[in-house]
């Protein structure tokens, strides 16, 4: 821990807020997993704007960071012609695309 979590959490909260995503459940979806985030979302869905509900649902419905940094490179490098670095790059790109798509849906839904 060593005091490192607060700046990371603050950065994630700022990023998620800028993307019009609920920071609390967004951090849970990214770090811990979508199932836990959806349980949290169920409890607070009526208290947050609908576009944040939609964005967090999209974010939570896909895999957390533990899959990107742990499982995906090991599996992809073993069953494809990608090495570990290439599979890690592809997984990180997929994570970025996931966050961008959740933000786009949340922002577009807010305009409706």
C-alpha positions as CSV (number, residue, x, y, z in Angstrom):
1,X,0.0,0.0,0.0
2,X,2.6,2.6,1.1
3,X,0.2,5.4,0.3
4,X,0.2,4.6,-3.4
5,X,-3.5,3.8,-3.7
6,X,-4.8,7.3,-3.1
7,X,-3.2,8.9,-6.2
8,X,-4.2,6.0,-8.3
9,X,-7.7,6.1,-7.0
10,X,-7.8,9.9,-7.5
11,X,-6.6,9.5,-11.1
12,X,-9.1,6.8,-11.9
13,X,-11.9,8.9,-10.3
14,X,-10.9,11.9,-12.4
15,X,-10.7,9.9,-15.6
16,X,-14.1,8.2,-15.0
17,X,-15.7,11.5,-14.1
18,X,-14.4,13.1,-17.3
19,X,-15.9,10.1,-19.2
20,X,-19.3,10.7,-17.5
21,X,-19.0,7.4,-15.6
22,X,-19.8,7.0,-11.9
23,X,-16.4,6.9,-10.2
24,X,-17.1,4.6,-7.3
25,X,-18.6,1.7,-9.3
26,X,-16.2,2.4,-12.2
27,X,-13.1,1.8,-10.1
28,X,-14.7,-1.4,-8.8
29,X,-15.5,-2.5,-12.3
30,X,-11.9,-1.8,-13.5
31,X,-10.0,-3.2,-10.5
32,X,-12.1,-5.8,-8.9
33,X,-14.6,-7.0,-11.4
34,X,-17.9,-6.4,-13.2
35,X,-20.0,-8.7,-11.0
36,X,-19.2,-6.7,-7.8
37,X,-19.7,-3.4,-9.7
38,X,-23.1,-4.5,-11.0
39,X,-24.2,-5.3,-7.4
40,X,-23.1,-1.8,-6.3
41,X,-24.8,-0.4,-9.4
42,X,-28.1,-2.1,-8.5
43,X,-28.0,-0.4,-5.1
44,X,-27.4,3.1,-6.4
45,X,-29.0,3.1,-9.9
46,X,-31.9,5.2,-8.8
47,X,-29.6,7.9,-7.2
48,X,-27.3,8.5,-10.2
49,X,-28.0,9.9,-13.7
50,X,-29.2,7.3,-16.2
51,X,-26.2,7.9,-18.5
52,X,-23.9,6.8,-15.8
53,X,-25.9,3.7,-15.2
54,X,-25.6,2.8,-18.9
55,X,-21.8,3.6,-19.0
56,X,-21.0,1.6,-15.9
57,X,-23.1,-1.3,-17.1
58,X,-21.0,-1.4,-20.3
59,X,-17.8,-1.1,-18.4
60,X,-18.8,-3.7,-15.9
61,X,-20.0,-6.2,-18.5
62,X,-16.4,-6.6,-19.8
63,X,-13.4,-8.0,-18.0
64,X,-11.4,-6.3,-15.3
65,X,-7.7,-5.3,-15.4
66,X,-6.7,-8.6,-13.7
67,X,-7.6,-10.4,-17.0
68,X,-5.7,-7.9,-19.1
69,X,-2.5,-8.1,-17.0
70,X,-2.7,-11.7,-15.9
71,X,-4.8,-14.1,-17.9
72,X,-4.9,-12.7,-21.4
73,X,-1.1,-12.5,-22.1
74,X,-0.5,-16.0,-20.8
75,X,-3.4,-17.5,-22.8
76,X,-2.8,-15.5,-26.0
77,X,0.9,-16.1,-26.2
78,X,0.4,-19.8,-25.8
79,X,-2.3,-20.3,-28.4
80,X,-1.4,-17.7,-31.0
81,X,1.6,-16.5,-32.9
82,X,1.8,-13.4,-30.6
83,X,4.6,-13.2,-28.0
84,X,3.8,-12.0,-24.5
85,X,4.6,-8.3,-25.3
86,X,2.4,-8.3,-28.4
87,X,-0.5,-9.9,-26.5
88,X,0.0,-7.5,-23.6
89,X,-0.2,-4.5,-26.1
90,X,-3.3,-6.0,-27.7
91,X,-4.9,-6.5,-24.2
92,X,-4.1,-2.9,-23.1
93,X,-5.5,-1.6,-26.4
94,X,-8.7,-3.6,-25.8
95,X,-9.0,-2.1,-22.3
96,X,-8.6,1.4,-23.7
97,X,-11.3,0.7,-26.3
98,X,-13.6,-0.7,-23.6
99,X,-13.2,2.5,-21.5
100,X,-13.7,4.8,-24.6
101,X,-16.8,2.9,-25.7
102,X,-18.4,3.1,-22.2
103,X,-17.7,6.8,-22.2
104,X,-19.1,7.4,-25.6
105,X,-22.3,5.6,-24.7
106,X,-22.6,7.5,-21.5
107,X,-22.0,10.9,-23.1
108,X,-24.3,10.2,-26.1
109,X,-27.1,8.9,-23.7
110,X,-26.7,12.1,-21.7
111,X,-27.5,14.2,-24.8
112,X,-30.7,12.3,-25.5
